[in-house]
Amino acid sequence: MAPKQPQASLFQVYLRLRPPMTLKHNESDRFLNVEPPEASQEETEIVTPATTHITLQPPNDLRKRAVERFGFTKVFEETASQLDVFHDTGMEPIIRGVLKENRDGLVATLGVTGSGKSHTILGSKIERGMTQMALDVIFRSLEPTIKNEDGSITPVMLASLAAADASEAQLFSAQTFLEAVYGEPTGRTSRAQTPMSPSRANTPMTVRSPHTLDTPQGSPIRQPRTPGSSLPIPRSRPGSPRKVDLPTSPTAHRAGLGQISTEYSEWITPGFSTPIPYTHSNFVESQSAKPRLYVLKEPAPALNFPRRHVRDRPSALPRLPDMGHLTVDMDANADCVVLVSMYEVYNDRIFDLLSPAIASGQGTMSRGNNQKERRRPLLFKPTEGSPDRKLVAGLRKIACSSYEDALAILDVGLTERKVTGTGSNSVSSRSHGFFSLEVKKRTYSKRTGEHSWTGNALTVVDLAGSERARTAKTAGATLAEAGKINESLMYLGQCLQMQSNIQDGMKTALVPYRQCKLTELLFSNSFPSPHQMSRGQYPQKAIMIVTADPLGDFNATSQILRYSALAREVTVPRIPSISESILSASSHRSVSGCTSPNMDLTEELERATAEIKRLTRDCHGLAVKLAEEEIARADVETRLRAAEERCLTIEQDVREECWAEMDEKTEEERRRWQKAWDEQLGRNDEHIDKKVELVSRGFQIFEDSGSSERIEELEQENDQLRRKLAALEREMHCQSPTRKQRPKNATPTQSDFLNRERVTENAPQQMEQLKPMFAPKNATPARSNLLSRESDIENALQRMDQLKLTDTMFAPPSPKTSPVKKTRKMGTRKWDLGPEDQI
Ligand SMILES: Nc1ncnc2c1ncn2[C@@H]1O[C@H](COP(=O)(O)OP(=O)(O)OP(=O)(O)O)[C@@H](O)[C@H]1O
């Protein structure tokens, strides 16, 4: 069984064994054994044999289980040093690919928690890891390409890089960034010394193209804070924006800089603690201006960072293993810039490690679980500048010109990365950490006369370790984190298993990498897009260093090895059965000829032995099959557990979504009902208004026309009565005393007449009293006061009824009714019974 050819896989997979942490350990606990290398002889030379295989021996209590054999590109035993790993994993060709061959590089570590992933990638206090060694080689190789004497990145370079950046990144120079983080100029002792000046914290917003700058007069148009510049920077009160009188020149005016200057001054805050980043959207190349200008288009979020304590002195950092012997020859005429960015995948979301969450009014937020929640996750997506290749959009990228700068940035990012103490590791990584180093080269096109930036990236990935809850003794949020970590590693395992089926010129579509962010980040860009191919880009070189502790957790380690190994074989150890031993003993005796009483018996025994041998072989085959089935079952069980966890998460998400949707619907319904209710109330108001108006109009008619007529009528009646009274008096004088008694239904007495007269006289006054009640609608002061209005109407009607009574009292006997009364009665019936539109 040989491991797959490296070029046939997306990753070359190496295994590194961790040395035991204590001298006192029980060798019998060891479940992982390295197989001695097989010496291979090629046609002409003898190739140094490499250790490529290990066997996984189940611990004592699991003796019956099969022995698994795994093949890797190379196995590093416990004694292997960091330098051995660096050389033998092919880090040098990977760096060469990034610097010279137009090829991206990826280095990742995978393993159970505490197996030595971070140690391999990031080293320890006394030893450097793969990242530091790679950085050292890269900066040593790039030394001839750094033109400025002080090694600093010019604003022009940053501006042009920002203009060419396709990932919507925010660019800062290392000095600006580190000053913002540590609040002090960072002293440099490297070969590429960069003086720290406050001016660098706020680079000018408009910069000229390099060839203009390189001339003696070629300083940027406006450098508000360059030491020695004549620009006056007035001190202002803390908290208030600082106004700066910016010089304007005819050139600046032509380029629209006068306005930019004003905007810029509004943006400056005291102490210059919030420098503004260079971003693609901020800087656009002014097409019209010659020589080229990078013009600030709009303000972008400023650089805010919780202040840290003074960082470690660069001299205190480990310098071993020394990489002085290794450099990649670079073209001295090239112009290169290194951009460093760091991000982590935590709970399947991407967070920038160089843009930490900031609690209001204090420094760094506590490193609790809420920290990630409050940060804005970034998207991994195709961008406007890179439509056919996904990128992590919106990262902070720091332009570094020296090894020390890059290390300082690495340190800032690592402090932000989520780590927790667990039962398995006191500083266990709880997220998958990505450290990306882009080497940008400026190229000049003779055809267009334009400068552009091209480059490749080396990405170093420190994966979080898989762990078993029981061993790690995790609970609550940490347990949930572990669930997410295990799930993403399971998807990674599926992708790695698939890779063995993929051949050269392969299709990434076969790898199910879209299942989680981690696999998307690791596999999406394994192959250049057709557009990139046309520009000479090669497929990336990737290595995976699997770490394992031979004395650690057997189940977790065997699972990781199954996922990652390039080749796997299952064997079942042959344990001689009792019958076999007896038979071999008897055959031995028969061969030696000591006792052979019966030839027949001997033959039969031989036949039986042959049969037993055959059965034993069959048995062994079945045992192997059983072992394979057991492994497969264990695998499926793990997947099932992961799927169940995923189901739970999905269920929770769906429940939350449903709740949100239901809330939204309920609110929508409430708003609809509220609207209908309001409309109904409006209609009622209108209806009542109409009624009131109608009543008012009716009474007005009554008051205007009826009252005077009635008075006239009453006066006439009064006259008639007076006349009758006079006639009766005359008659009375002529009558005899015996006829004095008046019949019951006779004509009214004088007092009756006087009463009637009084009522008639009072009628106009009563009408006057009624007037305000029946005044026109407009005159009613509180129109909306429905209840009082209705009670008014009621009173009015009662008064009318009283009036009606008195009327009927004096009404002439004729049956005809007054037209006014008729109108009112009809109206009332109409209001109560008739349809609304007829009212
Ligand atoms: N090759 C090695 N030589 C010496 N010490 C080692 C080696 N590998 C690991 N260690 C030590 O083992 C401990 C755990 O290692 P490390 O933190 O790198 O594990 P890890 O796999 O990154 O764990 P996690 O996934 O939980 O972060 C550390 O103290 C580390 O120094």
The ligand as a Tripos MOL2 file, in Angstrom:
@<TRIPOS>MOLECULE
LIG
   31    33     1     0     0
SMALL
NO_CHARGES

@<TRIPOS>ATOM
      1 N1          6.6840   18.7210   19.0450 N.pl3     1 LIG1
      2 C1          6.5190   19.2260   20.2740 C.ar      1 LIG1
      3 N2          7.5850   19.4090   21.0500 N.ar      1 LIG1
      4 C2          7.4460   19.9030   22.2880 C.ar      1 LIG1
      5 N3          6.2820   20.2500   22.8420 N.ar      1 LIG1
      6 C3          5.1830   20.1060   22.1300 C.ar      1 LIG1
      7 C4          5.2380   19.5640   20.8010 C.ar      1 LIG1
      8 N4          3.9890   19.5240   20.3210 N.ar      1 LIG1
      9 C5          3.2040   20.0100   21.2990 C.ar      1 LIG1
     10 N5          3.8910   20.3680   22.3570 N.ar      1 LIG1
     11 C6          3.3540   20.9270   23.6150 C.3       1 LIG1
     12 O1          2.0810   20.3380   23.8480 O.3       1 LIG1
     13 C7          1.1650   21.2830   24.3840 C.3       1 LIG1
     14 C8         -0.0980   21.3370   23.5270 C.3       1 LIG1
     15 O2          0.2500   21.7220   22.2380 O.3       1 LIG1
     16 P1         -0.6010   22.7280   21.3650 P.3       1 LIG1
     17 O3         -1.1320   23.8420   22.1720 O.co2     1 LIG1
     18 O4          0.2460   23.0730   20.1980 O.co2     1 LIG1
     19 O5         -1.8040   21.7930   20.9840 O.3       1 LIG1
     20 P2         -2.9720   22.0730   19.9190 P.3       1 LIG1
     21 O6         -3.0640   20.8620   19.0710 O.co2     1 LIG1
     22 O7         -2.7290   23.3430   19.2310 O.co2     1 LIG1
     23 O8         -4.2350   22.1590   20.8670 O.3       1 LIG1
     24 P3         -5.6270   22.9100   20.6010 P.3       1 LIG1
     25 O9         -6.2360   22.3120   19.4170 O.co2     1 LIG1
     26 O10        -6.4070   22.6530   21.8400 O.co2     1 LIG1
     27 O11        -5.2560   24.3360   20.4450 O.co2     1 LIG1
     28 C9          1.8940   22.6010   24.4110 C.3       1 LIG1
     29 O12         2.3540   22.8280   25.7000 O.3       1 LIG1
     30 C10         3.0570   22.4030   23.4720 C.3       1 LIG1
     31 O13         4.1780   23.1810   23.8390 O.3       1 LIG1
@<TRIPOS>BOND
     1     1     2 1
     2     2     3 ar
     3     2     7 ar
     4     3     4 ar
     5     4     5 ar
     6     5     6 ar
     7     6     7 ar
     8     6    10 ar
     9     7     8 ar
    10     8     9 ar
    11     9    10 ar
    12    10    11 1
    13    11    12 1
    14    11    30 1
    15    12    13 1
    16    13    14 1
    17    13    28 1
    18    14    15 1
    19    15    16 1
    20    16    17 2
    21    16    18 1
    22    16    19 1
    23    19    20 1
    24    20    21 2
    25    20    22 1
    26    20    23 1
    27    23    24 1
    28    24    25 2
    29    24    26 1
    30    24    27 1
    31    28    29 1
    32    28    30 1
    33    30    31 1
@<TRIPOS>SUBSTRUCTURE
     1 LIG1         1 GROUP 0 **** ****
